[in-house]
Amino acid sequence: MKKKIWLFAAPLMAAAMIGCKPTDGKKSVKENLVNPLVERLEAIPDTCFIFGHHDDPMYGIGWSFEEGRSDVKSVCGKYPGMMSFDLGGLELGNDKNLDGVPFDKMREEIIKQDQRGGFITLSWHLRNPKTEGDSWDVSDSTVVATILNDAQMKRKMESWLDNVANFLKSLKDKDGKDVNVIFRPWHEHTGSWFWWGQKLCTDDEYKALWKLTADRLKEDGVKNVIYAYSPGTEPKTVEQYLKRFPDGDIIKVVGVDCYQYGEGYAETVDKGLSIVDSVAQQRHLIPALTETGFEGLNDATWWTQTLLPALSKHKLAYVVVWRNAWDKEGHFYAPYPGQISADDFKRFADNPRTIFAD
């Protein structure tokens, strides 16, 4: 039987169950709006990690927006411990994100995940503010520089951040207290497929974009986020990984985005996470595999024979696989009932190392 680790109870109970100490005894942990999330993630035992899935309660294979449904839960009986959602489209004031998820529904599911004691991480595939294309529009290599140096464009970006801030501040539990989340903007910047990528801005410009983001959300009164930094697998050394690392004390989570494409996944993950391990130890930050997966899962034992062994040498707070699209055939990263890796996923979920929202 899997050993239960009740990290998903109230934060103070979680600390007590695994031997962690509450902060100071004078304030309840819930009254501290950021540190509780950091403390809970730091309290994950070295041998365990939280399993996460993008858009898990929103849609899956053959269904969309059905109350209480989840492909992960349908297979193993438990929701993921971490749920991931994307804010792309929020900057424009849209009522749905780039994948058709209503922001009202997203807010509802974030609050439900918090109520069950789970964790939430948010990415942001925002539009290109200069060309009006999507995040992948790299037709103009001066977008970040223009945001930083052109007053009108800077105001536009600040207004987009204000929209994000309003959503973040609307995340309240039943007692009216903030729901704490991980915010992961400007990801995979070591590639050049997003307009903030490696070849689209200088190191200093990228760092300044992060500072603008954190400063504006702080000015807007956002207190319920911690920030995650997640390059792709391009950096081969700690120095390369840190080349564009934001200045100051902005980042709390360090990770890497790494997917399986053919052979060599285990080696690539190991190299990427070895760098993350070093950075996390040096800077006292929280390590994670911020995005991963194998599209289509045509390997019946991928979960226990590929993913778990690849992670075996590393301490990670969490691992997130990407979404199960209902509107794009073959685009899924978690199993669903009857899928060839479903039985293996049950074994993965029962492994003492994995943490779900039990």
Beta strands, then each sheet from edge to edge (+ up, - down):
strand 1: 49-54
strand 2: 59-60
strand 3: 63-64
strand 4: 79-80
strand 5: 82-86
strand 6: 119-123
strand 7: 181-184
strand 8: 225-229
strand 9: 251-259
strand 10: 286-293
strand 11: 318-321
strand 12: 354-357
sheet 1: 4+ 12- 1- 5- 6- 7- 8- 9- 10- 11-
sheet 2: 2+ 3-
end
